[in-house]
């Protein structure tokens, strides 16, 4: 079920908006009740709830049927965004009959993997309405590939296989169509978008649209031991958290998942892990089930957080890029990620808790630490735990080709991650 659920989510989650849309639909189907920040909450013991924040961040939580003060609040967080190309305002321009679209880089993609791939467009569009304080917001996903970024032929770029620097403003501009002279215009993409939405061009006030790789996940290997797919970072974690929060019934506590936007650009936004969102959400839940302010403080400092994001696997052609004693490989379990710099928010006590949980259940895991001469990346865990200082562990499945337009994972690692999150929530 886990792998099928992951593949279905990847196909749907072509932008953070579509990711949250798919998650909301899935949670409602299994009985989660939707809440709103701006309205009063009437929480009950045994209830299951979700909250959609600005369309790209989602919270879901369950209150155990036998909940009592002092029962642990257990949280897990992942992110809905991924490195890609975002479409700029006033996007249209044309070059010698080529209709093109102006884009900018979002996050840290491996840029050369985006060349020569059929690309779709997805996200959210703001439309004119009768009330200027309430524009009409609609989600959009192109039903087919509409953009492509062709490589320059090797005959015109003889050094390409030695590594050529990519200029974001010159090399990454996708083609939307070929225009005959009598139809050349500078608002071709906007016209297309208006026609797709069935609105007048002047009613499109703004949009948040990204490109996405339309290629679907496929099993790879003689015995189908791997999955090659776009957006494994971080839909693997989103899928594990969604499946776990719906499958685990913990009577004696509160389970909470947070799916944040903007991790790939540093978390600092009203939808990101560097906001007050998680701290505010935890306090409001505890207050909503009757705890006093002092009791809330006590509960928060006894809570725990899993920061769930992908890890680096050892690349067989570049073994020297990994740490000499901590080098996970595909198919051998999820990773516990550590860094003394706290770019991964992990300490020995939190690790020991998770290790014992997994050892008791026979769940396989590996350790990841960067080489001592490599800075490495970070996750939302360090940011979230600075704002809500609880025991935190960074975990995730190992990947090859992280931040490529297509990434590679081991099939069995998804089961291990799902089992670990379920055991933690149980």
PyMOL commands that set and color helices and strands:
alter all, ss='L'
color gray80, all
select helices_A, chain A and resi 2-12+16-29+111-114+154-156+160-162+168-171+181-183+188-197+201-203+232-247+263-265+277-288+293-301+319-321+348-361+380-387+411-425
alter helices_A, ss='H'
color red, helices_A
select strands_A, chain A and resi 33-35+48-53+57-63+73-79+84-95+98-106+119-127+136-141+174-178+204-213+218-220+226-229+254-260+304-308+311-312+334-338+365-369+391-396+398-400+407-410
alter strands_A, ss='S'
color yellow, strands_A
deselect
rebuild
show_as cartoon
